[in-house]
Amino acid sequence: MKLKRLNIVNFKNHELREFIFNKKISCFTGKNGVGKTNVLDAMYYLSFSKSFINPTDNQNIRNQEDFFTLRGVYEIDQMEENIVLTFSKTNGKTLKRNDKEYEKISTHIGLIPLVIINPQDIKLIFDGSAERRKFIDAAISQYNKSYLSAIQNYNRALLQRNKILKTSAQHQGFDYSLMQMWDMHLVSNAKIIHKVRKEFCEKFIPEFIKFYNIISGENEEPQLKYQTQLDKDDMQNLLITNFERDKILQHTSCGVHKDDLIFEISNRPLKNSGSQGQQKTFLAALKLAQFFHLRQNGKTPLLLLDDVFDKLDAIRVKKIVNLVTENKDFGQIFMSHTNQDDIKKIFENNNDYEIFEL
């Protein structure tokens, strides 16, 4: 798979941009604030129909404008694919593939697999478990449509169950038959989600440890663990056992929406014990493992590196660069960096790159 051309209109701080990509590695350079990350975000939008920075579409329109349009021309399975995403203040969002609009945008997910490493990944370490579940879901949903459907169905059922718990407490009445119906949806979809997440982690964790050791030089002991309530009891029993508690709390306190990934270094929490370099290495290894997992389950993803070398020592930077540029398993790579001279130094022995100065 290859991104051949990218057109941007009224997106964030870009009024009109066109990029034509001829090399394996494309580097966007320039001072802070010129929009390097926004170019990568445009690519992300075309894969996932949303921003990795600001999920509110309306706020991604350039100042004083009423719409933005993103167009990507891809080569997928030796066929040219045109993807156009438009958002306007009056008509909302549309996503088209070869001039045909998607009826459901979720069916587009997975056509253009993509992995991004960027400074916002730090949320995976310091924010709540929801961020880490989103990481798992994004990794699996790009190749497993039934999993994506199960996640969507589970979340809808969870929302409805929580509404019943809240309104029943307020009005001192309870519709048990309606609750049981949504419980059935939770149980059936939780079974699928739990099974797929466990299978994913069994394959993913060894890959993660391998990449961490490559980058760090095998001098550290990273641990990654999947934590889920469903390892102790099934979903139906959990709902029954916690029913009275849920009525008091007015929300569902158990289920796969409480799953987590535990990050540790030498059996200590990464959040509290890891250095900035270790945290950055941990995140890079997570994303590289995600890349290879996606590749093994479908197409080779696009790899986006947004200011990835910040707070990494020169040795780790070199190992990451060598890993992604010299390994034939990697396809197209897009990078952002402030200093053009640094890019030239990094790729002094590689001719398959181009620089776009913004």
Salt bridges, closest charged atoms under 4 A:
GLU15 OE1 - ARG62 NH2 3.97
GLU18 OE2 - ARG5 NE 3.57
ASP41 OD2 - LYS12 NZ 2.44
ASP57 OD2 - LYS93 NZ 3.12
GLU65 OE2 - ARG62 NH1 3.83
GLU80 OE1 - LYS4 NZ 3.14
GLU81 OE2 - ARG97 NH2 2.88
ASP121 OD1 - LYS287 NZ 2.86
GLU131 OE2 - LYS134 NZ 3.41
ASP137 OD1 - ARG197 NH2 3.03
ASP183 OD1 - ARG161 NE 2.56
GLU199 OE2 - LYS195 NZ 2.74
GLU207 OE1 - LYS210 NZ 3.23
GLU220 OE2 - ARG316 NH2 2.64
ASP231 OD1 - HIS194 NE2 3.13
ASP231 OD1 - LYS198 NZ 3.35
GLU244 OE1 - LYS247 NZ 3.93
ASP246 OD2 - ARG161 NH1 3.13
ASP259 OD2 - ARG197 NH1 2.83
ASP260 OD1 - ARG132 NE 2.56
GLU264 OE1 - LYS225 NZ 2.98
ASP310 OD2 - LYS311 NZ 3.05
ASP313 OD2 - ARG316 NE 3.37
ASP329 OD1 - ARG295 NH2 3.34
ASP342 OD2 - HIS337 NE2 3.16
